[in-house]
């Protein structure tokens, strides 16, 4: 069996971005309002962003997009291929994300939908706790 590998991506080419976008689409974490296009994502990567892409041999099986504000590492767009969920891929990506946060000396922060108990369980198992007194708000456009 081929060992799982993680590629750290700072420069996207359209083919790799297509692989990442497919994982986002397959897991339902992307939509046009989020500005998840190649240009916007690359702009983020040019500044404080990093994408981790998990591979099982030649198959891309998971991804997470990281960025920071020089105090917190934001973990978002974490996706594992539906056919490969519950096999430790998300844990591997999250552990590497936390290692990066530690290397930078930043807190790690993420958002998770309340109707995603599997993700909540994973995040809790690695030390994340809910900020119960906060409401997440966004203004698009």
C-alpha positions in Angstrom: 0.0 0.0 0.0 1.3 3.5 -1.0 1.8 5.8 2.0 -0.3 8.9 2.2 1.5 12.1 1.3 0.7 15.8 1.7 1.8 18.4 -0.8 2.0 22.0 0.4 0.9 24.4 -2.4 1.7 28.1 -2.7 1.5 28.3 -6.5 -1.6 26.9 -8.3 -1.7 25.7 -11.8 -5.1 25.2 -13.4 -4.9 21.4 -13.4 -4.1 21.2 -9.6 -6.8 23.8 -8.9 -9.2 21.7 -10.8 -8.4 18.7 -8.6 -8.9 20.9 -5.5 -12.1 22.3 -6.8 -13.4 18.8 -7.5 -12.9 17.9 -3.9 -14.7 21.1 -2.8 -17.6 20.4 -5.1 -17.8 16.7 -4.1 -18.2 17.8 -0.5 -20.4 20.8 -1.0 -18.1 23.4 0.6 -17.8 25.8 -2.3 -20.2 28.2 -4.0 -19.8 31.2 -6.2 -20.5 33.7 -3.4 -17.3 32.5 -1.6 -14.9 33.8 -4.4 -13.3 30.3 -4.7 -12.0 31.1 -8.2 -8.4 30.5 -9.2 -7.5 34.2 -9.2 -8.9 34.8 -5.7 -7.3 31.7 -4.2 -3.9 32.4 -5.8 -4.1 36.0 -4.4 -4.5 34.5 -1.0 -1.7 32.1 -1.5 0.6 34.9 -2.6 0.1 36.6 0.7 -0.5 34.4 3.8 -2.2 31.3 2.3 -1.2 27.7 1.9 -3.2 24.7 0.6 -2.4 21.2 1.7 -3.4 18.4 -0.7 -3.4 14.8 0.5 -2.6 12.1 -2.0 -3.0 8.4 -1.8 -0.6 7.4 -4.6 -1.9 9.3 -7.7 -5.3 10.0 -6.2 -6.0 13.4 -4.5 -8.1 12.4 -1.5 -8.3 15.6 0.7 -7.4 19.2 1.0 -7.4 22.1 3.4 -6.8 25.8 2.8 -4.9 27.7 5.4 -4.2 31.5 5.9 -3.3 33.7 8.8 -3.5 37.2 10.1 -0.2 37.0 12.0 -1.9 35.8 15.2 -4.3 33.0 14.1 -4.0 30.3 11.5 -7.4 30.0 9.9 -8.3 26.5 8.8 -11.0 26.4 6.1 -12.2 24.6 3.0 -11.2 21.2 4.6 -12.6 18.5 2.3 -12.0 14.7 2.1 -13.4 12.8 -0.9 -16.7 11.3 0.2 -15.5 7.8 -0.8 -12.5 8.2 1.4 -14.0 9.7 4.6 -13.5 8.1 8.0 -10.1 6.7 7.0 -7.9 9.2 8.9 -7.3 11.6 6.0 -9.0 14.6 7.7 -7.0 13.9 10.9 -3.8 13.8 8.9 -4.6 17.1 7.2 -5.7 18.7 10.5 -2.6 17.5 12.4 -0.3 19.0 9.7 -2.3 22.2 9.9 -1.8 22.3 13.7 1.9 21.6 13.2 2.1 24.7 10.9 0.2 26.8 13.5 2.7 25.7 16.1 5.7 26.4 13.8 4.3 29.9 13.2 3.4 30.4 16.9 -0.3 31.1 16.1 -3.6 29.9 17.5 -5.6 27.7 15.2 -9.1 28.7 14.4 -11.8 27.1 12.3 -15.6 27.2 11.7 -17.7 24.1 11.4 -21.4 23.7 10.5 -23.4 22.6 13.5 -25.0 19.8 11.3 -21.6 18.2 10.7 -21.1 16.0 13.8 -18.3 14.0 12.2 -16.2 17.1 11.7 -17.1 18.4 15.1 -15.9 15.1 16.6 -12.6 15.2 14.7 -11.9 18.9 15.7 -12.8 18.2 19.3 -10.6 15.1 19.4 -7.6 17.4 18.5 -8.4 20.0 21.2 -10.7 22.5 19.5 -13.5 23.9 21.6 -16.6 25.9 20.6 -16.8 29.6 21.3 -20.4 29.4 22.4 -20.9 33.1 22.9 -20.0 34.0 19.3 -22.2 34.3 16.2 -20.4 34.0 12.9 -21.6 36.8 10.5 -20.5 37.7 7.0 -21.3 40.4 4.5 -20.9 39.4 0.9 -20.9 42.3 -1.6 
